[in-house]
Amino acid sequence: MVRTRFAPSPTGYLHIGGARTALYCWLYARKTQGTFILRIEDTDLERSTPESVQAILDGMAWLNLDYDEGPFYQTHRFDRYHEVIQQLLVEDKAYRCYCSKERLEKLREEQMARKEKPRYDGHCRNRTEEAEGSFCVRFKNPLEGVVEFDDLIRGKLVFANTELDDLIIARSDGSPTYNFTVVVDDWDMKITHVIRGDDHINNTPRQINILRALGATLPLYAHVPMILGSDGKRLSKRHGAVSVLQYREEGFLPEALLNYLARLGWSHGDQEIFSIEELIKLFDIKDINRAPAAFNQEKLLWLNQHYIKTSDPAHVAKEFAWHMQKLGIDTSNGPALVDVIRAQCERTKTLREMAERSRYFYEDVLIADDMKTHFPADILPALQTVRDQLSALPEWTKEEIHGVLTRTAEANSLKLGKLAPSVRVAMTGGTVSPPIDTTILLIGRERAIARLDQVL
Ligand code: GLU
C-alpha cells in the first residue's frame, strides 16, 4: 500500500516548488489508492511560525490537495524522538559527544587549511575515558562501504560512507535534529515513497544509514529537480509571485495552477491540458523529468484563461466571489456572478482582472473628466433616445436592447460604431467592456437609465 507524505517546514509561505512536490505526492497516492500524509516539520523553533503553518494549510485547501492523515506536527513528537535516541544509545549505534565548540572550531580550521572537507573526526566515538559536561548525541555512521539507492527519477546513486561523518541527532539541549526527525517520522508513518525536492539529495544517504540502524524498511526515493526562473536561476521572489496564495490573489484558478505545476517537470506526450482526473490516471513518478524546469508565466496565464473560459461558470463563481469581496464590491444587488463570468471570460486572463473590470455592474460609475470627450453635443439627442427607448422596452432582453441601439443609430444617421462607445462610457465609465447590449442587459434597466440621465 503506497503511503506518501508532504513535509513542509513552516518557515515561510507555501511556495510553488513546495506545491508541486505536494501535488506529485498527492497524485501518486490518489493514483495508487494509497494514503497521502501532511507533516509539518516545525522543529526549527526559531524559524517556524504559526502564520506560516496557516499559509501551508490554506494553500493546500485552496489547491484542493486533501490529506488522509495529519497534519502531524513534529513539535508534538519530541517524546518519541527522545525514545529513539535512547534506543540508539543503548544499542551502541549512537554516542555522546562532549567535544567543545572550541575543539570543533579548531578541527574545522585545520581541515580547511589542509583543503579537506570539514567533518567530525570521531574523537568521542573512539574515546575510552569518561567525560563530563554538556554533550550532543551523534549517530555512528558506518565507517566504510557505500550507500546505494535507486532514485525513481535519477536512477542509481552511490555515496561513500567515508564522505559522511557522524551526524548530530540530538543537540546539547536535547532537541532532535532535522535529518533525524525525518527518519523517525518516515519510519513511524510507514512511508513507502519519499517524493521531495532534490535539494535534499545529500540528506538521503544519511537518512538511509539511520533507517538501517533502526531496522526500518527503506522507502523508495524520488528527488524532483528544482524550478528555475526565466533567467535560468533557481526560482525565487525576484522572479515575481512564488507563494501559492499570492497566485490566488492574482486571480488564478486552482485547477490552472495545478495543471501548470503538474506539467512543469512532468509530461505525457505533448498534451498540455489535463483535468485532475486525467492527471490521477496518467501521472507516474518515472515520467518526472530529470532536468530542472523553467517557470513560464505566459503559459500559466494561457492555462488560466483556458480554465476561466471552459470551466462551469458556477464553479468559477466561487473563486470570483472571493475576488469581488476582496475589492469590497457588494454583489448582492446586481447581476448573477455566473452571467458576469459568461460575459467577461473571453477578455480577461485572471479573475482579479475580471473583478476589477466588473465593478460597474454593481456600483455607480463616475465619469472622469477625460472621458467627457465621449459625449459631444451632437451625440446627446441619440443618447436621450436610447434612454427613453430602454425605459419603454416591453422586455429586457439582449435582442431588444440591441434593437434600441441600432434603431437609434439609424434614426440619427450615426454609425453604431460611433454611438456604442458613448453609451459604453456612460454605462461603465470606461472604454472596455463586453458587447454593449450584454453590458446594458447585465447592468439592469434602472441603473442603465440612471447612468444615461447622469450623462445627459
Ligand atoms: N521539510 C523539508 C522541506 O521543507 C522537506 C523534507 C522532506 O521532504 O524530507 O524542505
Residues whose N, C-alpha, C, O or C-beta is under 5 A from the ligand:
A	BS01	LIG	A7 P8 S9 E41 V182 R196
